């Protein structure tokens, strides 16, 4: 049974060949990225992959935003 407020992602070499998946699902995070990249919506993704909760998807997008901020080069011209 999923714990309340679980980490949104996990990786296990025995699951989906080590792909990063949404916790408690076999759904790779790259599927969400592909949906959004191809002009799909979060609502459609959640409809097509009902094992992923809205909270998991939103938490994953927040993590991605934080990662982008940490890894972006600062413009020296400022």
N, CA, C and O atoms as a Maestro MAE file, in Angstrom:
{
 s_m_m2io_version
 :::
 2.0.0
}

f_m_ct {
 s_m_title
 :::
 protein
 m_atom[312] {
  # First column is atom index #
  i_m_mmod_type
  r_m_x_coord
  r_m_y_coord
  r_m_z_coord
  i_m_residue_number
  s_m_chain_name
  s_m_pdb_residue_name
  s_m_pdb_atom_name
  i_m_atomic_number
  :::
  1 25 0.842 -1.180 0.000 1 A "UNK " " N  " 7
  2 3 0.000 0.000 0.000 1 A "UNK " " CA " 6
  3 2 0.886 1.242 0.000 1 A "UNK " " C  " 6
  4 15 1.802 1.324 0.819 1 A "UNK " " O  " 8
  5 25 0.656 2.192 -0.868 2 A "UNK " " N  " 7
  6 3 1.471 3.397 -0.897 2 A "UNK " " CA " 6
  7 2 1.357 4.169 0.405 2 A "UNK " " C  " 6
  8 15 0.275 4.282 0.981 2 A "UNK " " O  " 8
  9 25 2.484 4.700 0.861 3 A "UNK " " N  " 7
  10 3 2.487 5.551 2.047 3 A "UNK " " CA " 6
  11 2 1.903 6.902 1.677 3 A "UNK " " C  " 6
  12 15 1.859 7.262 0.501 3 A "UNK " " O  " 8
  13 25 1.456 7.649 2.674 4 A "UNK " " N  " 7
  14 3 0.933 8.974 2.358 4 A "UNK " " CA " 6
  15 2 2.093 9.883 1.975 4 A "UNK " " C  " 6
  16 15 3.156 9.849 2.594 4 A "UNK " " O  " 8
  17 25 1.876 10.686 0.960 5 A "UNK " " N  " 7
  18 3 2.873 11.618 0.441 5 A "UNK " " CA " 6
  19 2 4.195 10.927 0.082 5 A "UNK " " C  " 6
  20 15 5.252 11.336 0.560 5 A "UNK " " O  " 8
  21 25 4.143 9.882 -0.756 6 A "UNK " " N  " 7
  22 3 5.378 9.182 -1.127 6 A "UNK " " CA " 6
  23 2 6.238 10.005 -2.075 6 A "UNK " " C  " 6
  24 15 5.768 10.949 -2.709 6 A "UNK " " O  " 8
  25 25 7.508 9.625 -2.159 7 A "UNK " " N  " 7
  26 3 8.374 10.241 -3.158 7 A "UNK " " CA " 6
  27 2 7.755 9.960 -4.524 7 A "UNK " " C  " 6
  28 15 7.254 8.860 -4.754 7 A "UNK " " O  " 8
  29 25 7.780 10.934 -5.436 8 A "UNK " " N  " 7
  30 3 7.079 10.733 -6.702 8 A "UNK " " CA " 6
  31 2 7.771 9.781 -7.668 8 A "UNK " " C  " 6
  32 15 7.135 9.281 -8.596 8 A "UNK " " O  " 8
  33 25 9.075 9.516 -7.467 9 A "UNK " " N  " 7
  34 3 9.830 8.741 -8.449 9 A "UNK " " CA " 6
  35 2 10.648 7.640 -7.788 9 A "UNK " " C  " 6
  36 15 10.951 7.688 -6.595 9 A "UNK " " O  " 8
  37 25 10.997 6.642 -8.607 10 A "UNK " " N  " 7
  38 3 11.909 5.603 -8.147 10 A "UNK " " CA " 6
  39 2 12.625 5.012 -9.340 10 A "UNK " " C  " 6
  40 15 12.204 5.169 -10.486 10 A "UNK " " O  " 8
  41 25 13.717 4.328 -9.045 11 A "UNK " " N  " 7
  42 3 14.465 3.614 -10.079 11 A "UNK " " CA " 6
  43 2 14.906 2.288 -9.476 11 A "UNK " " C  " 6
  44 15 15.442 2.235 -8.369 11 A "UNK " " O  " 8
  45 25 14.671 1.233 -10.223 12 A "UNK " " N  " 7
  46 3 15.064 -0.099 -9.793 12 A "UNK " " CA " 6
  47 2 15.492 -0.841 -11.048 12 A "UNK " " C  " 6
  48 15 14.735 -0.915 -12.016 12 A "UNK " " O  " 8
  49 25 16.696 -1.386 -11.040 13 A "UNK " " N  " 7
  50 3 17.203 -2.071 -12.234 13 A "UNK " " CA " 6
  51 2 16.320 -3.241 -12.650 13 A "UNK " " C  " 6
  52 15 16.381 -3.674 -13.800 13 A "UNK " " O  " 8
  53 25 15.503 -3.761 -11.739 14 A "UNK " " N  " 7
  54 3 14.623 -4.883 -12.046 14 A "UNK " " CA " 6
  55 2 13.276 -4.431 -12.621 14 A "UNK " " C  " 6
  56 15 12.480 -5.257 -13.068 14 A "UNK " " O  " 8
  57 25 13.027 -3.131 -12.607 15 A "UNK " " N  " 7
  58 3 11.760 -2.597 -13.104 15 A "UNK " " CA " 6
  59 2 12.041 -1.702 -14.300 15 A "UNK " " C  " 6
  60 15 12.798 -0.737 -14.189 15 A "UNK " " O  " 8
  61 25 11.450 -2.005 -15.419 16 A "UNK " " N  " 7
  62 3 11.598 -1.201 -16.640 16 A "UNK " " CA " 6
  63 2 13.075 -0.938 -16.965 16 A "UNK " " C  " 6
  64 15 13.435 0.160 -17.390 16 A "UNK " " O  " 8
  65 25 13.911 -1.932 -16.766 17 A "UNK " " N  " 7
  66 3 15.354 -1.859 -17.075 17 A "UNK " " CA " 6
  67 2 16.047 -0.664 -16.417 17 A "UNK " " C  " 6
  68 15 17.004 -0.117 -16.964 17 A "UNK " " O  " 8
  69 25 15.566 -0.269 -15.257 18 A "UNK " " N  " 7
  70 3 16.210 0.815 -14.525 18 A "UNK " " CA " 6
  71 2 15.735 2.201 -14.900 18 A "UNK " " C  " 6
  72 15 16.301 3.193 -14.442 18 A "UNK " " O  " 8
  73 25 14.705 2.287 -15.726 19 A "UNK " " N  " 7
  74 3 14.164 3.609 -16.075 19 A "UNK " " CA " 6
  75 2 13.563 4.255 -14.827 19 A "UNK " " C  " 6
  76 15 13.070 3.557 -13.941 19 A "UNK " " O  " 8
  77 25 13.603 5.567 -14.758 20 A "UNK " " N  " 7
  78 3 12.958 6.293 -13.667 20 A "UNK " " CA " 6
  79 2 11.452 6.244 -13.922 20 A "UNK " " C  " 6
  80 15 10.968 6.656 -14.976 20 A "UNK " " O  " 8
  81 25 10.726 5.729 -12.930 21 A "UNK " " N  " 7
  82 3 9.274 5.575 -13.065 21 A "UNK " " CA " 6
  83 2 8.578 6.316 -11.934 21 A "UNK " " C  " 6
  84 15 9.189 6.648 -10.918 21 A "UNK " " O  " 8
  85 25 7.292 6.566 -12.128 22 A "UNK " " N  " 7
  86 3 6.485 7.116 -11.051 22 A "UNK " " CA " 6
  87 2 6.343 6.037 -9.988 22 A "UNK " " C  " 6
  88 15 6.071 4.877 -10.300 22 A "UNK " " O  " 8
  89 25 6.527 6.423 -8.737 23 A "UNK " " N  " 7
  90 3 6.462 5.469 -7.640 23 A "UNK " " CA " 6
  91 2 5.126 4.732 -7.642 23 A "UNK " " C  " 6
  92 15 4.075 5.318 -7.904 23 A "UNK " " O  " 8
  93 25 5.189 3.451 -7.349 24 A "UNK " " N  " 7
  94 3 4.035 2.552 -7.295 24 A "UNK " " CA " 6
  95 2 3.407 2.296 -8.660 24 A "UNK " " C  " 6
  96 15 2.278 1.812 -8.734 24 A "UNK " " O  " 8
  97 25 4.123 2.614 -9.750 25 A "UNK " " N  " 7
  98 3 3.620 2.354 -11.095 25 A "UNK " " CA " 6
  99 2 4.774 1.842 -11.960 25 A "UNK " " C  " 6
  100 15 5.935 1.968 -11.571 25 A "UNK " " O  " 8
  101 25 4.471 1.268 -13.124 26 A "UNK " " N  " 7
  102 3 5.517 0.937 -14.087 26 A "UNK " " CA " 6
  103 2 5.691 2.027 -15.155 26 A "UNK " " C  " 6
  104 15 6.348 1.793 -16.170 26 A "UNK " " O  " 8
  105 25 5.116 3.203 -14.938 27 A "UNK " " N  " 7
  106 3 5.084 4.253 -15.957 27 A "UNK " " CA " 6
  107 2 6.369 5.097 -15.898 27 A "UNK " " C  " 6
  108 15 6.624 5.764 -14.895 27 A "UNK " " O  " 8
  109 25 7.174 5.071 -16.964 28 A "UNK " " N  " 7
  110 3 8.391 5.891 -16.988 28 A "UNK " " CA " 6
  111 2 8.063 7.386 -17.021 28 A "UNK " " C  " 6
  112 15 7.097 7.810 -17.656 28 A "UNK " " O  " 8
  113 25 8.875 8.163 -16.333 29 A "UNK " " N  " 7
  114 3 8.705 9.612 -16.302 29 A "UNK " " CA " 6
  115 2 8.841 10.195 -17.707 29 A "UNK " " C  " 6
  116 15 8.214 11.207 -18.020 29 A "UNK " " O  " 8
  117 25 9.651 9.567 -18.550 30 A "UNK " " N  " 7
  118 3 9.836 10.077 -19.910 30 A "UNK " " CA " 6
  119 2 8.518 10.115 -20.687 30 A "UNK " " C  " 6
  120 15 8.373 10.899 -21.625 30 A "UNK " " O  " 8
  121 25 7.564 9.273 -20.300 31 A "UNK " " N  " 7
  122 3 6.266 9.296 -20.981 31 A "UNK " " CA " 6
  123 2 5.573 10.636 -20.738 31 A "UNK " " C  " 6
  124 15 4.989 11.203 -21.662 31 A "UNK " " O  " 8
  125 25 5.631 11.146 -19.514 32 A "UNK " " N  " 7
  126 3 5.052 12.462 -19.223 32 A "UNK " " CA " 6
  127 2 5.753 13.545 -20.034 32 A "UNK " " C  " 6
  128 15 5.101 14.409 -20.621 32 A "UNK " " O  " 8
  129 25 7.070 13.497 -20.065 33 A "UNK " " N  " 7
  130 3 7.841 14.496 -20.828 33 A "UNK " " CA " 6
  131 2 7.447 14.433 -22.307 33 A "UNK " " C  " 6
  132 15 7.248 15.467 -22.946 33 A "UNK " " O  " 8
  133 25 7.337 13.213 -22.846 34 A "UNK " " N  " 7
  134 3 6.949 13.051 -24.250 34 A "UNK " " CA " 6
  135 2 5.550 13.611 -24.516 34 A "UNK " " C  " 6
  136 15 5.327 14.252 -25.543 34 A "UNK " " O  " 8
  137 25 4.607 13.374 -23.598 35 A "UNK " " N  " 7
  138 3 3.258 13.922 -23.750 35 A "UNK " " CA " 6
  139 2 3.300 15.432 -23.857 35 A "UNK " " C  " 6
  140 15 2.715 16.024 -24.763 35 A "UNK " " O  " 8
  141 25 4.003 16.047 -22.913 36 A "UNK " " N  " 7
  142 3 4.041 17.504 -22.892 36 A "UNK " " CA " 6
  143 2 4.799 18.059 -24.088 36 A "UNK " " C  " 6
  144 15 4.451 19.117 -24.614 36 A "UNK " " O  " 8
  145 25 5.827 17.352 -24.512 37 A "UNK " " N  " 7
  146 3 6.617 17.785 -25.664 37 A "UNK " " CA " 6
  147 2 5.819 17.719 -26.962 37 A "UNK " " C  " 6
  148 15 6.053 18.502 -27.883 37 A "UNK " " O  " 8
  149 25 4.879 16.783 -27.031 38 A "UNK " " N  " 7
  150 3 4.086 16.635 -28.252 38 A "UNK " " CA " 6
  151 2 2.746 17.359 -28.143 38 A "UNK " " C  " 6
  152 15 1.768 16.992 -28.794 38 A "UNK " " O  " 8
  153 25 2.725 18.392 -27.306 39 A "UNK " " N  " 7
  154 3 1.557 19.254 -27.135 39 A "UNK " " CA " 6
  155 2 0.375 18.546 -26.488 39 A "UNK " " C  " 6
  156 15 -0.768 18.983 -26.622 39 A "UNK " " O  " 8
  157 25 0.654 17.451 -25.787 40 A "UNK " " N  " 7
  158 3 -0.378 16.795 -25.000 40 A "UNK " " CA " 6
  159 2 -0.579 17.554 -23.701 40 A "UNK " " C  " 6
  160 15 0.197 18.446 -23.359 40 A "UNK " " O  " 8
  161 25 -1.610 17.195 -22.999 41 A "UNK " " N  " 7
  162 3 -1.898 17.882 -21.744 41 A "UNK " " CA " 6
  163 2 -1.659 16.948 -20.560 41 A "UNK " " C  " 6
  164 15 -1.634 15.726 -20.704 41 A "UNK " " O  " 8
  165 25 -1.488 17.549 -19.402 42 A "UNK " " N  " 7
  166 3 -1.366 16.761 -18.185 42 A "UNK " " CA " 6
  167 2 -2.649 15.969 -17.956 42 A "UNK " " C  " 6
  168 15 -2.601 14.814 -17.533 42 A "UNK " " O  " 8
  169 25 -3.780 16.579 -18.230 43 A "UNK " " N  " 7
  170 3 -5.069 15.894 -18.054 43 A "UNK " " CA " 6
  171 2 -5.152 14.645 -18.924 43 A "UNK " " C  " 6
  172 15 -5.615 13.604 -18.460 43 A "UNK " " O  " 8
  173 25 -4.711 14.731 -20.177 44 A "UNK " " N  " 7
  174 3 -4.750 13.574 -21.068 44 A "UNK " " CA " 6
  175 2 -3.790 12.496 -20.594 44 A "UNK " " C  " 6
  176 15 -4.124 11.312 -20.628 44 A "UNK " " O  " 8
  177 25 -2.591 12.893 -20.148 45 A "UNK " " N  " 7
  178 3 -1.629 11.938 -19.614 45 A "UNK " " CA " 6
  179 2 -2.245 11.177 -18.436 45 A "UNK " " C  " 6
  180 15 -2.153 9.952 -18.366 45 A "UNK " " O  " 8
  181 25 -2.871 11.909 -17.517 46 A "UNK " " N  " 7
  182 3 -3.467 11.272 -16.345 46 A "UNK " " CA " 6
  183 2 -4.615 10.352 -16.724 46 A "UNK " " C  " 6
  184 15 -4.825 9.324 -16.082 46 A "UNK " " O  " 8
  185 25 -5.355 10.711 -17.755 47 A "UNK " " N  " 7
  186 3 -6.441 9.856 -18.247 47 A "UNK " " CA " 6
  187 2 -5.880 8.566 -18.846 47 A "UNK " " C  " 6
  188 15 -6.425 7.486 -18.619 47 A "UNK " " O  " 8
  189 25 -4.792 8.681 -19.608 48 A "UNK " " N  " 7
  190 3 -4.197 7.526 -20.268 48 A "UNK " " CA " 6
  191 2 -3.386 6.649 -19.319 48 A "UNK " " C  " 6
  192 15 -3.187 5.465 -19.592 48 A "UNK " " O  " 8
  193 25 -2.913 7.219 -18.199 49 A "UNK " " N  " 7
  194 3 -2.106 6.483 -17.229 49 A "UNK " " CA " 6
  195 2 -2.693 6.695 -15.830 49 A "UNK " " C  " 6
  196 15 -2.122 7.419 -15.015 49 A "UNK " " O  " 8
  197 25 -3.833 6.061 -15.562 50 A "UNK " " N  " 7
  198 3 -4.551 6.317 -14.306 50 A "UNK " " CA " 6
  199 2 -3.804 5.853 -13.045 50 A "UNK " " C  " 6
  200 15 -4.207 6.203 -11.936 50 A "UNK " " O  " 8
  201 25 -2.745 5.087 -13.192 51 A "UNK " " N  " 7
  202 3 -1.981 4.689 -11.999 51 A "UNK " " CA " 6
  203 2 -1.091 5.813 -11.494 51 A "UNK " " C  " 6
  204 15 -0.584 5.742 -10.374 51 A "UNK " " O  " 8
  205 25 -0.894 6.853 -12.305 52 A "UNK " " N  " 7
  206 3 -0.121 8.025 -11.889 52 A "UNK " " CA " 6
  207 2 -1.101 9.054 -11.355 52 A "UNK " " C  " 6
  208 15 -2.060 9.420 -12.036 52 A "UNK " " O  " 8
  209 25 -0.861 9.522 -10.136 53 A "UNK " " N  " 7
  210 3 -1.751 10.539 -9.562 53 A "UNK " " CA " 6
  211 2 -1.343 11.930 -10.041 53 A "UNK " " C  " 6
  212 15 -0.203 12.167 -10.440 53 A "UNK " " O  " 8
  213 25 -2.302 12.829 -9.988 54 A "UNK " " N  " 7
  214 3 -2.020 14.223 -10.333 54 A "UNK " " CA " 6
  215 2 -0.912 14.762 -9.428 54 A "UNK " " C  " 6
  216 15 -0.034 15.492 -9.888 54 A "UNK " " O  " 8
  217 25 -0.950 14.409 -8.156 55 A "UNK " " N  " 7
  218 3 0.061 14.869 -7.206 55 A "UNK " " CA " 6
  219 2 1.454 14.380 -7.603 55 A "UNK " " C  " 6
  220 15 2.425 15.132 -7.517 55 A "UNK " " O  " 8
  221 25 1.554 13.122 -8.038 56 A "UNK " " N  " 7
  222 3 2.851 12.596 -8.475 56 A "UNK " " CA " 6
  223 2 3.368 13.358 -9.690 56 A "UNK " " C  " 6
  224 15 4.537 13.743 -9.739 56 A "UNK " " O  " 8
  225 25 2.499 13.574 -10.661 57 A "UNK " " N  " 7
  226 3 2.911 14.270 -11.879 57 A "UNK " " CA " 6
  227 2 3.331 15.702 -11.563 57 A "UNK " " C  " 6
  228 15 4.356 16.168 -12.062 57 A "UNK " " O  " 8
  229 25 2.559 16.398 -10.748 58 A "UNK " " N  " 7
  230 3 2.894 17.778 -10.416 58 A "UNK " " CA " 6
  231 2 4.184 17.847 -9.606 58 A "UNK " " C  " 6
  232 15 5.002 18.739 -9.830 58 A "UNK " " O  " 8
  233 25 4.381 16.921 -8.670 59 A "UNK " " N  " 7
  234 3 5.618 16.902 -7.888 59 A "UNK " " CA " 6
  235 2 6.820 16.639 -8.792 59 A "UNK " " C  " 6
  236 15 7.891 17.210 -8.585 59 A "UNK " " O  " 8
  237 25 6.645 15.785 -9.784 60 A "UNK " " N  " 7
  238 3 7.722 15.484 -10.732 60 A "UNK " " CA " 6
  239 2 8.067 16.717 -11.558 60 A "UNK " " C  " 6
  240 15 9.242 16.997 -11.793 60 A "UNK " " O  " 8
  241 25 7.059 17.449 -11.998 61 A "UNK " " N  " 7
  242 3 7.321 18.675 -12.760 61 A "UNK " " CA " 6
  243 2 8.009 19.726 -11.894 61 A "UNK " " C  " 6
  244 15 8.854 20.475 -12.384 61 A "UNK " " O  " 8
  245 25 7.652 19.789 -10.604 62 A "UNK " " N  " 7
  246 3 8.350 20.719 -9.704 62 A "UNK " " CA " 6
  247 2 9.811 20.313 -9.541 62 A "UNK " " C  " 6
  248 15 10.695 21.170 -9.529 62 A "UNK " " O  " 8
  249 25 10.070 19.014 -9.416 63 A "UNK " " N  " 7
  250 3 11.455 18.533 -9.321 63 A "UNK " " CA " 6
  251 2 12.240 18.891 -10.576 63 A "UNK " " C  " 6
  252 15 13.400 19.295 -10.495 63 A "UNK " " O  " 8
  253 25 11.612 18.743 -11.728 64 A "UNK " " N  " 7
  254 3 12.279 19.084 -12.988 64 A "UNK " " CA " 6
  255 2 12.603 20.572 -13.027 64 A "UNK " " C  " 6
  256 15 13.696 20.959 -13.440 64 A "UNK " " O  " 8
  257 25 11.672 21.397 -12.607 65 A "UNK " " N  " 7
  258 3 11.899 22.847 -12.584 65 A "UNK " " CA " 6
  259 2 13.089 23.180 -11.682 65 A "UNK " " C  " 6
  260 15 13.939 23.990 -12.051 65 A "UNK " " O  " 8
  261 25 13.150 22.565 -10.513 66 A "UNK " " N  " 7
  262 3 14.267 22.796 -9.589 66 A "UNK " " CA " 6
  263 2 15.586 22.341 -10.207 66 A "UNK " " C  " 6
  264 15 16.604 23.021 -10.075 66 A "UNK " " O  " 8
  265 25 15.567 21.196 -10.877 67 A "UNK " " N  " 7
  266 3 16.790 20.683 -11.512 67 A "UNK " " CA " 6
  267 2 17.264 21.627 -12.604 67 A "UNK " " C  " 6
  268 15 18.465 21.863 -12.736 67 A "UNK " " O  " 8
  269 25 16.346 22.167 -13.386 68 A "UNK " " N  " 7
  270 3 16.726 23.106 -14.446 68 A "UNK " " CA " 6
  271 2 17.375 24.345 -13.839 68 A "UNK " " C  " 6
  272 15 18.376 24.848 -14.349 68 A "UNK " " O  " 8
  273 25 16.799 24.827 -12.753 69 A "UNK " " N  " 7
  274 3 17.332 26.020 -12.109 69 A "UNK " " CA " 6
  275 2 18.739 25.780 -11.572 69 A "UNK " " C  " 6
  276 15 19.603 26.650 -11.675 69 A "UNK " " O  " 8
  277 25 18.966 24.616 -11.007 70 A "UNK " " N  " 7
  278 3 20.285 24.302 -10.454 70 A "UNK " " CA " 6
  279 2 21.335 24.119 -11.525 70 A "UNK " " C  " 6
  280 15 22.507 24.411 -11.290 70 A "UNK " " O  " 8
  281 25 20.950 23.646 -12.689 71 A "UNK " " N  " 7
  282 3 21.920 23.276 -13.715 71 A "UNK " " CA " 6
  283 2 22.046 24.282 -14.850 71 A "UNK " " C  " 6
  284 15 22.820 24.071 -15.784 71 A "UNK " " O  " 8
  285 25 21.309 25.348 -14.779 72 A "UNK " " N  " 7
  286 3 21.376 26.363 -15.839 72 A "UNK " " CA " 6
  287 2 22.624 27.227 -15.636 72 A "UNK " " C  " 6
  288 15 22.978 27.558 -14.505 72 A "UNK " " O  " 8
  289 25 23.275 27.583 -16.721 73 A "UNK " " N  " 7
  290 3 24.395 28.510 -16.669 73 A "UNK " " CA " 6
  291 2 23.851 29.917 -16.438 73 A "UNK " " C  " 6
  292 15 22.853 30.319 -17.036 73 A "UNK " " O  " 8
  293 25 24.512 30.639 -15.579 74 A "UNK " " N  " 7
  294 3 24.094 32.019 -15.342 74 A "UNK " " CA " 6
  295 2 24.651 32.907 -16.439 74 A "UNK " " C  " 6
  296 15 25.808 32.778 -16.839 74 A "UNK " " O  " 8
  297 25 23.816 33.804 -16.914 75 A "UNK " " N  " 7
  298 3 24.243 34.743 -17.954 75 A "UNK " " CA " 6
  299 2 25.177 35.768 -17.331 75 A "UNK " " C  " 6
  300 15 24.757 36.521 -16.453 75 A "UNK " " O  " 8
  301 25 26.440 35.818 -17.765 76 A "UNK " " N  " 7
  302 3 27.387 36.766 -17.159 76 A "UNK " " CA " 6
  303 2 27.003 38.220 -17.400 76 A "UNK " " C  " 6
  304 15 27.428 39.105 -16.658 76 A "UNK " " O  " 8
  305 25 26.196 38.476 -18.441 77 A "UNK " " N  " 7
  306 3 25.770 39.851 -18.710 77 A "UNK " " CA " 6
  307 2 24.687 40.287 -17.735 77 A "UNK " " C  " 6
  308 15 24.390 41.471 -17.580 77 A "UNK " " O  " 8
  309 25 24.094 39.256 -17.067 78 A "UNK " " N  " 7
  310 3 23.178 39.474 -16.000 78 A "UNK " " CA " 6
  311 2 21.882 40.050 -16.227 78 A "UNK " " C  " 6
  312 15 21.111 40.226 -15.284 78 A "UNK " " O  " 8
  :::
 }
 m_bond[311] {
  # First column is bond index #
  i_m_from
  i_m_to
  i_m_order
  :::
  1 1 2 1
  2 2 3 1
  3 3 4 2
  4 3 5 1
  5 5 6 1
  6 6 7 1
  7 7 8 2
  8 7 9 1
  9 9 10 1
  10 10 11 1
  11 11 12 2
  12 11 13 1
  13 13 14 1
  14 14 15 1
  15 15 16 2
  16 15 17 1
  17 17 18 1
  18 18 19 1
  19 19 20 2
  20 19 21 1
  21 21 22 1
  22 22 23 1
  23 23 24 2
  24 23 25 1
  25 25 26 1
  26 26 27 1
  27 27 28 2
  28 27 29 1
  29 29 30 1
  30 30 31 1
  31 31 32 2
  32 31 33 1
  33 33 34 1
  34 34 35 1
  35 35 36 2
  36 35 37 1
  37 37 38 1
  38 38 39 1
  39 39 40 2
  40 39 41 1
  41 41 42 1
  42 42 43 1
  43 43 44 2
  44 43 45 1
  45 45 46 1
  46 46 47 1
  47 47 48 2
  48 47 49 1
  49 49 50 1
  50 50 51 1
  51 51 52 2
  52 51 53 1
  53 53 54 1
  54 54 55 1
  55 55 56 2
  56 55 57 1
  57 57 58 1
  58 58 59 1
  59 59 60 2
  60 59 61 1
  61 61 62 1
  62 62 63 1
  63 63 64 2
  64 63 65 1
  65 65 66 1
  66 66 67 1
  67 67 68 2
  68 67 69 1
  69 69 70 1
  70 70 71 1
  71 71 72 2
  72 71 73 1
  73 73 74 1
  74 74 75 1
  75 75 76 2
  76 75 77 1
  77 77 78 1
  78 78 79 1
  79 79 80 2
  80 79 81 1
  81 81 82 1
  82 82 83 1
  83 83 84 2
  84 83 85 1
  85 85 86 1
  86 86 87 1
  87 87 88 2
  88 87 89 1
  89 89 90 1
  90 90 91 1
  91 91 92 2
  92 91 93 1
  93 93 94 1
  94 94 95 1
  95 95 96 2
  96 95 97 1
  97 97 98 1
  98 98 99 1
  99 99 100 2
  100 99 101 1
  101 101 102 1
  102 102 103 1
  103 103 104 2
  104 103 105 1
  105 105 106 1
  106 106 107 1
  107 107 108 2
  108 107 109 1
  109 109 110 1
  110 110 111 1
  111 111 112 2
  112 111 113 1
  113 113 114 1
  114 114 115 1
  115 115 116 2
  116 115 117 1
  117 117 118 1
  118 118 119 1
  119 119 120 2
  120 119 121 1
  121 121 122 1
  122 122 123 1
  123 123 124 2
  124 123 125 1
  125 125 126 1
  126 126 127 1
  127 127 128 2
  128 127 129 1
  129 129 130 1
  130 130 131 1
  131 131 132 2
  132 131 133 1
  133 133 134 1
  134 134 135 1
  135 135 136 2
  136 135 137 1
  137 137 138 1
  138 138 139 1
  139 139 140 2
  140 139 141 1
  141 141 142 1
  142 142 143 1
  143 143 144 2
  144 143 145 1
  145 145 146 1
  146 146 147 1
  147 147 148 2
  148 147 149 1
  149 149 150 1
  150 150 151 1
  151 151 152 2
  152 151 153 1
  153 153 154 1
  154 154 155 1
  155 155 156 2
  156 155 157 1
  157 157 158 1
  158 158 159 1
  159 159 160 2
  160 159 161 1
  161 161 162 1
  162 162 163 1
  163 163 164 2
  164 163 165 1
  165 165 166 1
  166 166 167 1
  167 167 168 2
  168 167 169 1
  169 169 170 1
  170 170 171 1
  171 171 172 2
  172 171 173 1
  173 173 174 1
  174 174 175 1
  175 175 176 2
  176 175 177 1
  177 177 178 1
  178 178 179 1
  179 179 180 2
  180 179 181 1
  181 181 182 1
  182 182 183 1
  183 183 184 2
  184 183 185 1
  185 185 186 1
  186 186 187 1
  187 187 188 2
  188 187 189 1
  189 189 190 1
  190 190 191 1
  191 191 192 2
  192 191 193 1
  193 193 194 1
  194 194 195 1
  195 195 196 2
  196 195 197 1
  197 197 198 1
  198 198 199 1
  199 199 200 2
  200 199 201 1
  201 201 202 1
  202 202 203 1
  203 203 204 2
  204 203 205 1
  205 205 206 1
  206 206 207 1
  207 207 208 2
  208 207 209 1
  209 209 210 1
  210 210 211 1
  211 211 212 2
  212 211 213 1
  213 213 214 1
  214 214 215 1
  215 215 216 2
  216 215 217 1
  217 217 218 1
  218 218 219 1
  219 219 220 2
  220 219 221 1
  221 221 222 1
  222 222 223 1
  223 223 224 2
  224 223 225 1
  225 225 226 1
  226 226 227 1
  227 227 228 2
  228 227 229 1
  229 229 230 1
  230 230 231 1
  231 231 232 2
  232 231 233 1
  233 233 234 1
  234 234 235 1
  235 235 236 2
  236 235 237 1
  237 237 238 1
  238 238 239 1
  239 239 240 2
  240 239 241 1
  241 241 242 1
  242 242 243 1
  243 243 244 2
  244 243 245 1
  245 245 246 1
  246 246 247 1
  247 247 248 2
  248 247 249 1
  249 249 250 1
  250 250 251 1
  251 251 252 2
  252 251 253 1
  253 253 254 1
  254 254 255 1
  255 255 256 2
  256 255 257 1
  257 257 258 1
  258 258 259 1
  259 259 260 2
  260 259 261 1
  261 261 262 1
  262 262 263 1
  263 263 264 2
  264 263 265 1
  265 265 266 1
  266 266 267 1
  267 267 268 2
  268 267 269 1
  269 269 270 1
  270 270 271 1
  271 271 272 2
  272 271 273 1
  273 273 274 1
  274 274 275 1
  275 275 276 2
  276 275 277 1
  277 277 278 1
  278 278 279 1
  279 279 280 2
  280 279 281 1
  281 281 282 1
  282 282 283 1
  283 283 284 2
  284 283 285 1
  285 285 286 1
  286 286 287 1
  287 287 288 2
  288 287 289 1
  289 289 290 1
  290 290 291 1
  291 291 292 2
  292 291 293 1
  293 293 294 1
  294 294 295 1
  295 295 296 2
  296 295 297 1
  297 297 298 1
  298 298 299 1
  299 299 300 2
  300 299 301 1
  301 301 302 1
  302 302 303 1
  303 303 304 2
  304 303 305 1
  305 305 306 1
  306 306 307 1
  307 307 308 2
  308 307 309 1
  309 309 310 1
  310 310 311 1
  311 311 312 2
  :::
 }
}
